[in-house]
Amino acid sequence: MMGLNNSFRRPSPIQETFVTMSGQMVNRDRWYYDTNLLLLYKKSTGKSTLVDISRLEDDVFIRGLVNDIDGGPNFYPAFMVDETKLVMPVLASELKNHIVSESFLSSIVKNPEKKKSLEKLANSLSDNDNPVLLVVTLK
């Protein structure tokens, strides 16, 4: 998988602004020509494919990937680290709002202990804390 995203990488970044779940405007550097990509990885074969999800009619682009592991916010990666980790920042206030939402409270998850840990983490945050980074490691 080394070098998978290099063909999409810009020689230098451009500044872009994106809107968080709560509507706050956040600036970041954009290093890639198309940020509307999803990496599909088949563990059994070790093969991966990049898919341009901005052209899909389905709403994956808008809602992200459903987090059925701990019931946390839907995952929509903002950037990649070391070509193995997908990262999505979530404002502390958004995470706190999420754990009291009906979607979180009624979610059926694969790991109830992780759901409890997420709730404990969110309850320990103040609205002014730094964003929480949700990280998915590709195996």
C-alpha positions, 0 to 999 in steps of 0.5 A: 500500500506504500505510495497509494495516495501519492498520485493524488497529492499536490506539490504544495497545499491549498487552504480550504475551509470546511464546516464541522457537524455543529456548523463551525468553520475550520481551516486546513491545508488541502494536500490532495487533488480530490478529497472526496475519496474513500479507500476500500481495503479487502483484508483477505487479499491485501488489495485496496482501491480508491473510490471517488465517492463525490459522484455516488448517488448514495449518501455515503459522502454526506453521512460518512461511514456508520460507526457501529463499533461504539456508536460514535459519530459517523466516520468521514476521514479528513486526512490520512497519516502514514498511509495506514491511519485515517483521521477525523477531528470532532469538536469536544462540544460535538462529541458531547452533543452526540452522546446525548442524541437519540441516535447514540442512545438507541444505537446497537453496537458491536462493542458495548464496553467501547460505547461506555468508554466513549460516553465516559470520555465525552462526559470528561470533556469541556466544550473548550477542549481541543478536538478529539481525533477519531482514528481508524487504522488500516490492517 
